[in-house]
Amino acid sequence: MSGDEIEQRKVLAVVTNYGVEQDELLVPLEHLRGAGARVDVAAVSMDDILTLVGDKDPGKTVRPDLTLDDADPADYDLLLIPGGTLNADSLRLQNATNGIIRSFTDSGRPVAAICHGPWALVEAG
């Protein structure tokens, strides 16, 4: 994908509000946004997202753009599922997450799942 193409892409990152691994969320966001993609972060609620470092130490706080329930997967070209043991374990139990994942996989759009993120893919079938 060329630089011009990435500037026209919309990415949806899905997380819980506690337990996402800091670098598995922030580093991809930085690179995608730096390349010109529009990236929205959807969380369970509009409360701050409290990231972790090494699944235990407090990391940076991130403000979500929307909730999982409000995310329309049809508006996006790529789905990003960051890891973090706590994040992945809780995220896969959210009905909205399963619907978002199925929308992407059923339509053949790409899904990027990092570290423990694939747990959500398994849960969604």
PAKOLNU-37399 format. One record per residue (C-alpha): x, y, z; residue in one letter. Coordinates in pm, 1 decimal, padded with zeros to 6 digits. Each point is the difference from the previous one (the first is absolute). Layout:
{{X; Y; Z}; 'A'},
...
This chain:
{{00000.0; 00000.0; 00000.0}; 'M'},
{{00145.3; 00332.2; -00103.2}; 'S'},
{{00007.0; 00310.6; 00214.6}; 'G'},
{{-00281.0; 00151.9; -00206.8}; 'D'},
{{-00220.1; -00302.5; 00064.8}; 'E'},
{{00049.0; 00000.2; 00376.8}; 'I'},
{{-00111.9; 00363.7; 00016.8}; 'E'},
{{-00340.0; -00106.6; -00128.8}; 'Q'},
{{-00041.7; -00284.2; 00253.2}; 'R'},
{{-00201.7; -00006.6; 00319.3}; 'K'},
{{00108.9; -00228.5; 00281.6}; 'V'},
{{-00203.6; -00112.6; 00299.3}; 'L'},
{{00189.6; -00105.2; 00312.9}; 'A'},
{{-00208.7; -00187.8; 00258.0}; 'V'},
{{00095.0; -00021.7; 00367.0}; 'V'},
{{-00135.9; -00020.4; 00351.7}; 'T'},
{{00043.1; 00290.7; 00237.3}; 'N'},
{{00254.6; -00182.8; 00214.1}; 'Y'},
{{00281.1; -00236.0; -00081.0}; 'G'},
{{00103.7; 00066.3; -00357.5}; 'V'},
{{00377.1; -00023.0; -00034.9}; 'E'},
{{00124.0; 00356.9; -00046.5}; 'Q'},
{{00237.9; -00060.0; -00290.2}; 'D'},
{{-00238.0; -00234.7; -00179.7}; 'E'},
{{-00248.6; 00284.8; -00025.1}; 'L'},
{{00211.3; 00315.0; -00013.3}; 'L'},
{{00277.5; -00111.2; -00237.5}; 'V'},
{{-00238.9; -00115.3; -00276.8}; 'P'},
{{-00210.4; 00315.3; 00047.3}; 'L'},
{{00309.7; 00215.9; -00033.8}; 'E'},
{{00118.7; -00176.0; -00315.5}; 'H'},
{{-00341.4; -00013.0; -00165.8}; 'L'},
{{-00080.4; 00361.1; 00077.5}; 'R'},
{{00351.5; 00103.8; -00097.9}; 'G'},
{{-00056.7; -00160.1; -00340.1}; 'A'},
{{-00323.7; 00194.1; -00038.8}; 'G'},
{{-00264.2; -00257.6; 00092.8}; 'A'},
{{-00298.8; 00108.0; 00202.7}; 'R'},
{{-00013.1; -00215.7; 00312.2}; 'V'},
{{-00286.7; -00015.0; 00246.2}; 'D'},
{{00029.8; -00177.0; 00334.7}; 'V'},
{{-00318.8; -00168.7; 00120.0}; 'A'},
{{-00025.6; -00111.8; 00362.3}; 'A'},
{{-00269.2; -00156.6; 00214.7}; 'V'},
{{-00087.4; 00343.1; 00141.9}; 'S'},
{{00103.7; 00360.6; -00052.4}; 'M'},
{{00203.0; -00012.6; 00322.1}; 'D'},
{{00375.7; 00037.0; -00039.2}; 'D'},
{{00190.5; -00306.2; -00119.3}; 'I'},
{{00257.2; -00094.7; 00261.9}; 'L'},
{{00284.1; -00180.4; -00174.4}; 'T'},
{{00246.7; -00232.2; 00168.4}; 'L'},
{{00367.4; -00074.3; -00050.9}; 'V'},
{{00086.5; -00366.5; 00033.3}; 'G'},
{{-00358.1; -00080.3; 00103.1}; 'D'},
{{00059.5; 00152.6; 00343.8}; 'K'},
{{00152.5; 00347.8; 00013.4}; 'D'},
{{-00214.6; 00306.5; -00075.9}; 'P'},
{{00057.9; 00146.2; -00344.8}; 'G'},
{{-00130.8; 00302.0; -00184.8}; 'K'},
{{-00365.3; 00097.7; -00002.9}; 'T'},
{{-00181.8; 00020.9; -00333.2}; 'V'},
{{-00333.0; 00164.2; -00072.1}; 'R'},
{{-00229.9; -00215.0; -00217.3}; 'P'},
{{-00162.3; 00150.3; -00308.0}; 'D'},
{{-00315.0; -00207.3; 00030.8}; 'L'},
{{-00143.1; -00307.5; 00167.4}; 'T'},
{{-00004.0; -00351.4; -00140.6}; 'L'},
{{-00378.8; 00020.8; -00017.3}; 'D'},
{{00017.6; 00322.1; -00203.9}; 'D'},
{{00263.9; -00124.2; -00244.1}; 'A'},
{{-00130.2; -00077.9; -00348.0}; 'D'},
{{00248.0; -00248.6; -00146.4}; 'P'},
{{-00121.4; 00081.7; -00352.1}; 'A'},
{{00169.1; 00340.9; 00035.6}; 'D'},
{{00349.6; -00152.3; 00030.4}; 'Y'},
{{00257.7; -00169.1; -00221.3}; 'D'},
{{00209.1; -00174.9; 00266.9}; 'L'},
{{-00065.0; -00137.2; 00347.2}; 'L'},
{{00275.5; 00020.3; 00262.3}; 'L'},
{{-00023.9; -00219.7; 00310.6}; 'I'},
{{00283.1; 00078.5; 00241.5}; 'P'},
{{00098.6; -00248.2; 00265.4}; 'G'},
{{00060.8; 00006.3; 00366.7}; 'G'},
{{-00114.4; -00306.4; 00188.6}; 'T'},
{{-00271.7; 00181.5; 00194.7}; 'L'},
{{-00118.0; 00195.8; -00302.6}; 'N'},
{{-00025.7; -00302.6; -00227.1}; 'A'},
{{-00172.3; -00214.4; 00258.7}; 'D'},
{{-00265.8; 00265.1; 00069.6}; 'S'},
{{-00033.4; 00124.9; -00357.9}; 'L'},
{{-00093.2; -00342.3; -00133.9}; 'R'},
{{-00299.6; -00011.1; 00235.7}; 'L'},
{{-00153.3; 00317.8; -00142.3}; 'Q'},
{{-00285.4; -00072.8; -00241.7}; 'N'},
{{00081.1; 00316.2; -00194.1}; 'A'},
{{00356.0; -00120.7; -00058.1}; 'T'},
{{-00119.2; -00327.5; -00146.6}; 'N'},
{{-00233.1; 00183.6; -00237.8}; 'G'},
{{00275.7; 00237.0; -00110.7}; 'I'},
{{00239.8; -00287.0; -00063.5}; 'I'},
{{-00257.3; -00199.3; -00197.1}; 'R'},
{{-00076.1; 00304.7; -00213.3}; 'S'},
{{00366.7; 00028.4; -00096.3}; 'F'},
{{00064.8; -00368.9; -00055.2}; 'T'},
{{-00325.0; -00061.7; -00188.4}; 'D'},
{{00082.3; 00283.3; -00239.6}; 'S'},
{{00364.8; -00100.8; -00044.4}; 'G'},
{{00138.1; 00323.3; 00143.7}; 'R'},
{{00331.6; -00032.1; 00187.0}; 'P'},
{{00027.0; -00055.5; 00373.6}; 'V'},
{{00324.0; 00059.7; 00188.9}; 'A'},
{{00006.5; -00175.0; 00338.1}; 'A'},
{{00302.5; 00047.0; 00223.3}; 'I'},
{{00131.2; -00243.2; 00263.6}; 'C'},
{{-00306.7; -00109.0; 00204.4}; 'H'},
{{-00236.8; 00181.4; -00238.1}; 'G'},
{{-00078.6; -00317.0; -00200.2}; 'P'},
{{-00197.9; -00128.0; 00298.5}; 'W'},
{{-00277.7; 00231.3; -00119.2}; 'A'},
{{00021.5; -00153.6; -00347.8}; 'L'},
{{-00040.4; -00349.4; 00141.6}; 'V'},
{{-00297.8; 00106.1; 00210.5}; 'E'},
{{-00166.4; 00159.5; -00304.4}; 'A'},
{{00040.8; -00324.1; -00190.8}; 'G'},
